[in-house]
Amino acid sequence: MPLPPGWAWTRLGDLGNYINGRGFKKTEWSKTGRPIIRIQNLTGSGTSFNHYAGDLDAQHTVHSGDLLVSWAATLGVYIWRGQEAALNQHIFKVEPFINRSFLRHLIDYKIRELMSATHGSGMVHVTRSAFDELTVALPSLAEQHRIVEALEGHLSHLDIAVDGVANVKRRIRPLTDAFVSRITLGLPISINSRTAPSRDSRRLLAGLSSKRFDYELLPDLPHGWHWRRALDICDSISSGSTPKAHLMHPGSGDIPFLKVYNITQDGRIDFTNKPTYVDVETHENQLKRSRVRPGDVLTNIVGPPLGKTAVVPKQHSEWNINQAIVAFRAGPEIHPGWLALTLRSRFILEMLQRTAKATAGQFNVALSTCRELPLPVPPVTTQIELVAQADELLAMNERLTAQVASLSMRSQHLRQALLSHAFTGRLVPQDPTDEPASVLLDRIRAEREAQSGSKAGKARRAPRRPRKAAAADASPPPPPAATSDPATT
């Protein structure tokens, strides 16, 4: 693109000194000393720190206000606001040769180009050469200050709006969970609601025992509601099965085969996500016990997360499920919509989670546990009314979630547009009296060459001679040869 007046092309590596962090061994970790900054401490995905109590050179020491760039796993630009710390590998500490804030926003703007240059199949990373050689447009130093002032003014307003959207997003799921739990336990969902709890609600569980649940500790339900075991109100409760790989067909086939990722967090079946099919013969023979039909309620028993629940839709007359899913077929005393709602309830879900066995970070709930699970059951007419209310409020929740997602996407586009205007000379006007960026780059280059020359001179300093040689050199030199030519230097 044509450069604005006074701007110049350069490389990202010419605009600062980028110092990579140090690799700390586990044997060097300590409970005291400087915290070791890792990438997760910058991104917010991890809040705990390892510490280093040994001596640390200045280049690997980070102070509050230092500019850091993570160049592996998650690419990003950050300002450190903590105490004096140690810098871990895969993070650059940046010593800018230009305006610090301008360079921070410039790298942030160039993150997408850096991402396209990443390498690695596991933890992706940017090579140092790709980072240094990235071409950037540089304005004068005075314009850098003007750009930063204008850009940060716009971004501060945008950040306030983004924080507000993020706060709404954080509150949606807890509010939904609280609403579902209250409605399924018969608790009031408005100030004017009135319910009369009844101690008689556990009567139908009297004399029944369970190794996993204490039925006597279940809370009271409204009058006319009863706690019932799932096996007593469902016609069947069965888990799925997974055939051999060659019997599953991605993309197309006879019978749709559901996996946990096909059940969404908001209670739907999404078969557009990596659809898999099995043939009719496999469905009717090897997978006979895991067949499901429209109206069956599915929930996953392997997580995290647990509690993904949905009603099988009418798209197909029969479906099949894998071994991580349990199918509940409602009997005449319970409506499928109410059964799905109770299985999404935080109260019911927490009871299931307390029985789950954890192996290598994975939770597994037994099929027998699902059969003994106590569920709140009001009269069928009440179930239908409450399901209708829940559907209306959950639909409103989905619309709000969609609006939040749209606002988040718009804010990202707006941020990128602001950065684009800033670094293409369209955010603030150019001043013809500014010192051109080419002069600034020449000065940076001269200072770097002077520094490298000074270091090279120290490196070339002659070593000390042995004592015997020094003593021999101490004798007077021989007289010069008689010649009219000047001595050779």
C-alpha positions in Angstrom: 0.0 0.0 0.0 1.2 3.6 -0.5 2.7 5.1 2.7 1.4 8.3 4.2 3.9 11.3 4.2 6.7 10.8 6.7 6.1 7.1 7.1 8.6 4.3 6.3 8.7 0.5 5.8 10.7 -1.5 8.3 10.8 -4.9 10.1 9.2 -5.6 13.4 12.6 -6.9 14.7 14.1 -3.5 14.1 11.8 -1.7 16.5 12.8 -3.3 19.8 15.0 -5.7 21.6 13.1 -9.0 22.2 14.5 -11.1 25.0 13.2 -14.7 25.3 12.5 -16.1 28.8 14.5 -18.8 30.5 13.5 -22.4 30.8 13.1 -23.3 34.5 13.4 -26.9 35.5 11.0 -28.4 38.0 13.9 -28.9 40.4 14.3 -25.1 40.4 10.7 -24.4 41.4 10.2 -23.1 44.9 7.4 -21.8 47.1 9.2 -18.5 47.7 11.1 -16.0 45.6 10.1 -14.4 42.3 6.9 -15.8 40.7 7.7 -17.4 37.3 5.5 -15.8 34.6 4.0 -18.5 32.3 1.7 -18.0 29.3 -1.4 -19.0 31.4 -0.6 -16.3 33.9 -0.8 -13.7 31.1 -4.0 -15.1 29.4 -5.8 -15.6 32.7 -6.3 -19.4 32.2 -4.1 -20.0 35.2 -3.8 -18.0 38.4 -1.2 -20.1 40.4 2.5 -19.4 40.1 5.7 -21.4 40.5 8.5 -19.5 42.1 12.2 -19.1 41.7 14.4 -18.3 44.7 17.8 -18.3 42.9 19.8 -15.5 41.4 18.4 -14.1 38.2 20.1 -11.9 35.6 18.5 -8.6 34.6 17.3 -9.7 31.1 15.1 -12.5 32.6 13.7 -10.2 35.4 10.3 -8.6 34.8 9.1 -5.4 36.5 5.6 -3.9 36.6 5.0 -2.0 33.4 7.2 -4.2 31.2 5.9 -5.2 27.7 5.6 -9.0 27.2 4.7 -11.0 24.1 3.7 -14.7 24.2 4.9 -16.4 21.0 3.8 -20.0 21.6 0.4 -21.7 22.3 -1.5 -18.5 22.7 -0.2 -15.4 20.9 -0.8 -12.1 22.6 0.6 -8.8 23.9 0.5 -7.9 27.6 1.6 -5.3 30.1 2.8 -6.9 33.3 1.1 -5.4 36.3 2.4 -7.6 39.1 5.4 -7.7 41.4 9.0 -8.3 40.2 9.0 -11.7 38.5 11.0 -14.2 36.5 10.3 -14.7 32.8 9.6 -18.2 31.5 10.5 -19.4 28.0 8.1 -18.8 25.1 7.6 -15.2 26.2 9.5 -12.1 24.9 10.3 -9.2 27.2 10.3 -6.2 24.9 12.7 -3.2 25.2 11.2 -0.8 22.6 13.3 1.5 20.5 10.1 3.5 19.7 7.0 4.6 21.7 6.2 1.7 24.0 2.4 1.9 23.7 2.6 2.3 19.9 4.7 -0.9 19.6 2.3 -2.8 21.9 -0.7 -1.9 19.8 1.3 -2.5 16.6 2.2 -6.1 17.6 -1.5 -6.6 18.7 -2.6 -5.4 15.2 -0.1 -7.8 13.5 -1.1 -10.9 15.6 -3.2 -12.3 12.8 -0.3 -12.2 10.4 1.9 -13.9 13.1 -0.7 -16.6 13.6 -0.6 -17.5 9.9 3.2 -18.0 10.3 2.9 -20.4 13.3 4.6 -23.8 13.3 4.0 -27.1 15.2 1.3 -29.6 15.5 0.9 -29.7 19.3 1.9 -26.3 20.8 2.0 -23.9 17.9 4.7 -21.2 18.0 6.1 -18.4 15.9 9.8 -18.7 14.9 12.1 -15.8 15.7 12.9 -15.2 12.1 9.1 -14.9 11.2 8.7 -12.5 14.1 11.7 -10.3 13.2 11.0 -10.2 9.5 7.4 -9.2 9.7 7.0 -6.0 7.6 5.4 -3.0 9.3 4.7 0.6 8.4 6.2 3.2 10.9 5.2 6.8 11.3 7.3 9.6 12.9 7.8 9.5 16.6 5.6 12.6 17.1 2.8 10.9 15.1 3.2 7.7 17.2 2.4 9.8 20.3 -0.7 11.3 18.6 -1.9 7.8 17.4 -1.5 6.3 20.8 -3.5 9.1 22.4 -6.3 8.9 19.9 -6.3 5.1 19.8 -6.4 4.5 23.6 -9.2 7.0 23.9 -11.3 5.0 21.5 -10.3 1.6 22.9 -11.1 2.7 26.5 -14.7 3.3 25.5 -14.8 0.1 23.6 -13.3 -1.8 26.5 -16.0 -0.5 28.8 -18.7 -1.8 26.4 -16.9 -5.1 26.0 -16.7 -5.5 29.8 -20.4 -4.9 30.1 -21.2 -7.5 27.4 -18.8 -10.0 29.1 -20.5 -9.4 32.5 -23.9 -10.2 30.9 -22.4 -13.4 29.3 -21.0 -14.5 32.6 -24.4 -14.2 34.3 -26.5 -15.9 31.7 -25.6 -19.5 32.6 -25.8 -19.2 36.4 -29.2 -17.4 36.1 -30.5 -20.2 33.7 -29.2 -22.9 36.1 -30.9 -21.2 39.1 -34.2 -20.8 37.2 -34.3 -24.5 36.1 -33.5 -25.7 39.6 -36.2 -23.5 41.2 -38.9 -24.5 38.7 -38.1 -28.2 39.0 -38.2 -28.1 42.8 -41.5 -26.2 42.9 -39.8 -23.1 44.4 -41.2 -19.6 43.6 -39.7 -17.9 40.6 -41.4 -14.5 41.3 -42.3 -12.5 44.3 -46.0 -13.2 43.9 -45.6 -17.0 43.6 -46.7 -19.0 46.6 -46.0 -22.7 47.2 -46.8 -24.8 50.2 -44.1 -27.4 50.8 -45.3 -30.8 52.0 -43.5 -33.4 54.1 -45.5 -36.0 52.3 -43.5 -35.6 49.1 -41.0 -38.4 50.1 -43.8 -40.9 51.0 -43.4 -43.0 47.8 -39.8 -43.6 48.5 -40.5 -45.0 52.0 -38.9 -48.4 52.4 -36.6 -48.0 49.4 -32.9 -47.8 49.8 -30.0 -46.7 47.6 -26.2 -47.0 48.1 -25.7 -43.7 46.3 -28.6 -41.5 47.5 -30.1 -40.7 50.9 -33.8 -40.4 50.1 -34.5 -39.1 53.6 -32.4 -35.9 53.0 -34.4 -34.8 49.9 -36.1 -31.4 50.3 -39.8 -31.0 50.7 -41.8 -30.4 47.5 -45.1 -28.5 47.0 -48.4 -30.3 47.9 -49.3 -32.9 45.3 -45.6 -33.3 44.2 -43.7 -36.5 44.9 -40.1 -37.7 44.8 -39.9 -40.8 42.6 -37.0 -43.0 41.4 -36.3 -42.7 37.7 -36.8 -46.5 37.2 -40.3 -46.3 38.6 -41.5 -43.6 36.3 -39.6 -44.5 33.1 -40.5 -47.3 30.8 -36.8 -47.9 30.2 -33.4 -46.5 31.1 -30.5 -47.8 29.0 -27.0 -46.8 27.9 -25.6 -46.8 24.4 -22.9 -48.8 22.8 -20.1 -48.1 20.2 -19.5 -50.5 17.3 -16.2 -51.0 15.6 -14.8 -48.1 13.6 -15.5 -49.7 10.2 -19.2 -49.9 11.1 -19.6 -46.2 11.5 -20.0 -44.0 8.5 -19.2 -40.2 8.6 -21.4 -37.9 6.7 -24.2 -40.2 5.4 -25.8 -43.5 6.1 -29.0 -45.3 7.3 -29.4 -44.5 11.0 -28.0 -41.4 12.7 -25.5 -42.3 15.5 -25.3 -39.7 18.3 -22.3 -38.8 20.3 -21.9 -36.5 23.3 -20.8 -33.6 21.2 -24.1 -33.8 19.3 -25.9 -32.7 22.6 -25.6 -29.0 23.2 -25.3 -27.2 26.5 -28.7 -25.4 25.8 -30.6 -28.7 25.5 -30.7 -29.4 21.8 -29.5 -32.2 19.4 -27.1 -30.7 16.9 -26.5 -33.4 14.3 -24.7 -31.0 12.0 -21.6 -31.4 14.2 -19.6 -34.2 12.6 -22.6 -36.4 11.8 -22.0 -40.2 12.0 -24.3 -43.0 10.8 -24.6 -46.8 11.1 -26.3 -49.2 8.7 -29.6 -50.9 9.4 -28.1 -54.3 10.1 -25.7 -52.9 12.8 -28.6 -50.9 14.3 -31.0 -53.8 14.6 -28.4 -56.4 15.7 -25.2 -55.3 17.4 -26.7 -52.0 18.6 -30.2 -53.3 19.3 -30.2 -52.2 23.0 -29.0 -48.7 22.2 -31.8 -47.7 19.8 -33.7 -44.6 20.7 -36.7 -42.8 19.2 -38.2 -39.3 19.2 -39.3 -38.2 22.7 -36.6 -40.2 24.5 -34.5 -38.0 26.8 -30.7 -38.3 26.5 -28.1 -37.2 28.9 -24.3 -37.8 29.0 -22.8 -39.9 31.8 -19.2 -39.2 30.9 -17.7 -35.8 31.3 -16.7 -33.1 32.0 -19.1 -31.5 31.5 -21.9 -33.7 32.8 -25.6 -32.7 32.4 -25.9 -32.2 28.6 -29.5 -33.2 28.2 -31.9 -33.1 25.2 -35.0 -34.7 23.8 -34.6 -36.8 20.7 -36.2 -34.8 17.8 -38.5 -36.1 15.1 -36.1 -35.8 12.2 -35.7 -39.6 12.0 -37.9 -42.3 13.2 -35.0 -44.1 15.0 -31.6 -43.1 16.2 -28.7 -44.8 18.0 -26.4 -43.6 20.8 -22.8 -44.3 22.0 -21.8 -45.6 25.4 -21.3 -42.2 27.0 -25.0 -41.4 26.7 -28.0 -42.8 28.7 -31.6 -42.8 27.3 -34.6 -42.2 29.5 -37.9 -43.3 28.0 -40.7 -41.5 29.9 -43.7 -43.5 31.3 -47.3 -42.3 31.6 -46.5 -40.4 34.9 -43.9 -38.1 33.5 -43.8 -35.8 30.5 -40.6 -36.0 28.3 -40.2 -32.3 28.5 -40.4 -32.4 32.3 -38.0 -35.3 32.5 -35.4 -33.4 30.4 -35.9 -30.3 32.5 -35.3 -32.1 35.8 -32.1 -33.8 34.4 -30.8 -30.3 33.6 -31.5 -29.1 37.1 -28.4 -28.1 39.0 -29.8 -29.8 42.1 -30.2 -33.1 40.3 -27.0 -32.7 38.4 -25.0 -32.1 41.6 -26.4 -35.3 43.1 -25.2 -37.3 40.1 -21.8 -35.6 40.2 -21.3 -36.6 43.8 -21.6 -40.3 42.8 -19.3 -40.0 39.7 -16.0 -41.8 39.7 -13.1 -39.7 38.5 -10.4 -41.2 36.4 -7.6 -39.1 34.9 -9.8 -36.0 35.0 -12.8 -37.8 33.5 -16.1 -38.3 35.4 -18.2 -41.4 34.9 -21.7 -42.0 36.2 -22.9 -45.6 36.4 -26.1 -46.7 34.6 -27.5 -48.1 37.9 -27.0 -44.7 39.5 -29.3 -43.2 36.8 -32.0 -45.8 37.6 -31.9 -45.0 41.3 -31.8 -41.2 40.7 -34.7 -39.5 42.6 -36.7 -37.0 40.5 -39.4 -34.4 41.5 -42.7 -35.3 39.9 -45.7 -33.0 40.0 -49.1 -33.9 38.5 -48.8 -34.2 34.7 -51.0 -31.1 34.0 -48.6 -29.1 36.2 -45.6 -30.6 34.4 -47.0 -29.4 31.0 -47.7 -25.9 32.4 -44.2 -25.5 33.9 -42.5 -26.9 30.8 -44.3 -24.3 28.7 -43.1 -21.5 31.1 -39.6 -22.9 31.0 -39.6 -23.1 27.2 -40.6 -19.4 27.0 -38.0 -18.2 29.4 -35.3 -20.5 27.9 -36.1 -19.1 24.5 -35.7 -15.6 25.8 -32.4 -16.7 27.3 -31.2 -18.1 23.9 -32.1 -14.8 22.2 -30.1 -12.9 24.8 -27.2 -15.2 24.3 -27.3 -14.7 20.6 -27.4 -10.9 21.0 -24.4 -11.1 23.4 -22.5 -13.2 20.8 -23.3 -10.7 18.1 -22.2 -7.8 20.2 -18.9 -9.6 21.0 -18.3 -10.2 17.3 -19.1 -6.5 16.5 -16.7 -5.3 19.2 -13.9 -7.5 17.7 -14.5 -6.1 14.2 -14.6 -2.5 15.6 -11.3 -3.0 17.5 -9.6 -4.4 14.4 -11.0 -1.5 12.3 -9.6 1.0 14.8 -6.2 -0.7 14.7 -6.3 -0.8 10.9 -6.9 3.0 10.7 -4.2 3.7 13.3 -1.5 1.7 11.4 -2.3 2.9 7.9 -2.2 6.6 8.7 -6.0 7.2 8.8 -6.6 7.8 12.5 -4.8 11.1 12.9 -3.6 13.6 10.4 0.1 13.8 9.4 2.2 16.9 10.3 4.7 17.9 7.6 7.0 19.4 10.3 7.5 16.0 12.0 10.9 14.4 11.7 10.4 11.6 9.1 10.3 8.0 10.3 13.3 7.2 8.0 15.5 9.6 10.2 14.3 7.8 13.3 15.2 4.4 11.8 18.6 5.7 10.8 19.2 6.9 14.3 18.1 3.5 15.8 20.3 1.7 13.3 23.3 3.8 14.2 22.8 3.4 17.9 22.5 -0.4 17.5 25.6 -0.6 15.4 27.5 1.5 18.0 26.4 -0.9 20.7 27.3 -4.0 18.7 30.7 -2.5 17.8 31.4 -1.8 21.5 30.5 -5.4 22.4 32.6 -6.7 19.5 35.6 -4.6 20.7 35.4 -6.1 24.1 35.2 -9.6 22.6 38.3 -9.0 20.5 40.5 -7.8 23.4 43.8 -9.7 23.3 44.4 -12.4 25.9 47.3 -12.1 28.4 50.6 -13.5 27.3 52.5 -16.1 29.3 55.0 -14.7 31.7 58.1 -16.1 29.9 57.0 -14.5 26.6 56.4 -11.2 28.4 59.9 -11.3 29.9 61.5 -11.9 26.5 59.6 -9.0 25.0 61.0 -6.8 27.8 64.5 -6.8 26.2 65.4 -3.8 24.0 64.5 -4.1 20.3 67.2 -4.6 17.7 68.4 -1.5 15.8 66.5 -0.8 12.6 68.1 -1.9 9.3 69.9 0.7 7.3 67.5 1.6 4.5 66.0 4.8 3.1 62.5 3.2 3.0 60.2 4.0 6.0 59.7 1.1 8.4 56.7 -1.0 7.7 53.9 -0.5 10.2 
